[in-house]
Amino acid sequence: MSEVKLYFEDLNPGRVFHGGPVTLEADELVDFARQYDPQPFHLTEAGGCASIFGGLVASGWQTAALTMRMFVHSDLKRVANGLIGLQIDKLTFHQPVRPGDTLQSEFDVLNRKRSHSKPGFGVVHTCWRTYNQHGDMVMSLECAIWVATRPSGAADEVSV
Amino acid sequence: MSEVKLYFEDLNPGRVFHGGPVTLEADELVDFARQYDPQPFHLTEAGGCASIFGGLVASGWQTAALTMRMFVHSDLKRVANGLIGLQIDKLTFHQPVRPGDTLQSEFDVLNRKRSHSKPGFGVVHTCWRTYNQHGDMVMSLECAIWVATRPSGAADEVSV
């Protein structure tokens, strides 16, 4: 059974999508750091203890990438043309993510605007917030995504 | 021989650091997508051909993570307390990154400000730009980083 797709018209300001949970284990944390962010506090417990973090912590880029995983696995996966980011702002890391942390995310629709230059598409502004198992926000960002408008004849979302 | 560290005072506005090159092979591109951004246009050539990208393309988060790798391997690795990002803005993907692309980056110091709340530290605003082998800019962002000020007695950079 194919899923009913989401179009620009379905992404009303105030709508919230939920992602996760995902747990970040130490080996995945260190693998990412070796490949993309090989700094001592992302590579070993000893390196972390010698830093301002007081222990091994995840690269912020991995927290962002894990949040993307939750985004792609959330109900937003039904967006008709895929999840295509245009610009990200206010990407902030509020608390370190440590080995064994379990993350969950919320994705809010802030506002949206039809494209004048590209009929059939619009830009939807979203806010992403990622929390750890203690309820502390670890990351947030704002992301503008590119979303197709509903073609005539496409199923309404309410028909799910 | 230990490297002479870089402090807040060394990061003058207008100073430019260079990173790369790194080449992104198809297997690394698909591995990242499977783990963090499993959308059809990041997973297979066929999925890419059916999308607005017209072929397999890297997740933007991987382009950002590869740019972080170049940042950590650039001369900025000498920053005294490591490379700790506070906030990222204007993260924009200008062109898709495709299998086999070779990337290089420039990291400019835009401006800086000493911290009032945390003596001994300052915030340095940087602009990162990543280019492919054709000279096309594929990604840019602005990143505020947290940098220690020079302790009395620390070696001047010019003594390298």
Boltz contact constraints between the chains, C-beta under 6 A:
constraints:
  - contact:
      token1: [A, 36]
      token2: [B, 65]
      max_distance: 6.0
  - contact:
      token1: [A, 36]
      token2: [B, 68]
      max_distance: 6.0
  - contact:
      token1: [A, 36]
      token2: [B, 69]
      max_distance: 6.0
  - contact:
      token1: [A, 37]
      token2: [B, 68]
      max_distance: 6.0
  - contact:
      token1: [A, 38]
      token2: [B, 72]
      max_distance: 6.0
  - contact:
      token1: [A, 39]
      token2: [B, 82]
      max_distance: 6.0
  - contact:
      token1: [A, 60]
      token2: [B, 85]
      max_distance: 6.0
  - contact:
      token1: [A, 61]
      token2: [B, 64]
      max_distance: 6.0
  - contact:
      token1: [A, 61]
      token2: [B, 65]
      max_distance: 6.0
  - contact:
      token1: [A, 61]
      token2: [B, 68]
      max_distance: 6.0
  - contact:
      token1: [A, 64]
      token2: [B, 61]
      max_distance: 6.0
  - contact:
      token1: [A, 65]
      token2: [B, 36]
      max_distance: 6.0
  - contact:
      token1: [A, 65]
      token2: [B, 61]
      max_distance: 6.0
  - contact:
      token1: [A, 68]
      token2: [B, 36]
      max_distance: 6.0
  - contact:
      token1: [A, 68]
      token2: [B, 37]
      max_distance: 6.0
  - contact:
      token1: [A, 68]
      token2: [B, 61]
      max_distance: 6.0
  - contact:
      token1: [A, 69]
      token2: [B, 36]
      max_distance: 6.0
  - contact:
      token1: [A, 72]
      token2: [B, 38]
      max_distance: 6.0
  - contact:
      token1: [A, 82]
      token2: [B, 39]
      max_distance: 6.0
  - contact:
      token1: [A, 85]
      token2: [B, 60]
      max_distance: 6.0
  - contact:
      token1: [A, 87]
      token2: [B, 92]
      max_distance: 6.0
  - contact:
      token1: [A, 88]
      token2: [B, 91]
      max_distance: 6.0
  - contact:
      token1: [A, 89]
      token2: [B, 89]
      max_distance: 6.0
  - contact:
      token1: [A, 91]
      token2: [B, 88]
      max_distance: 6.0
  - contact:
      token1: [A, 92]
      token2: [B, 87]
      max_distance: 6.0
